[in-house]
Amino acid sequence: MKVPGVPDSAQELGNYSQMDCEPTFQWLQHTSPTEAGDCTEAAWASDNPGYNVDATPAPRLKKVQMVVGPAC
């Protein structure tokens, strides 16, 4: 995730939102920020072996499945 003024960040999510059992990629499509400078990318963990979600700044994902925001 990219947000102006802070280092890029990452987190590992499950397949579904716990709030409403919606598929995670669908949930991210309508909950991610969309202002200038924002970017949210999502990919399958299996497509990114060895990816470190704790790295700061977060490295770019491989085989991105979903993108939201004008700064992507």
PyMOL commands that set and color helices and strands:
alter all, ss='L'
color gray80, all
select helices_A, chain A and resi 24-31+45-47
alter helices_A, ss='H'
color red, helices_A
select strands_A, chain A and resi 40-42+66-68
alter strands_A, ss='S'
color yellow, strands_A
deselect
rebuild
show_as cartoon
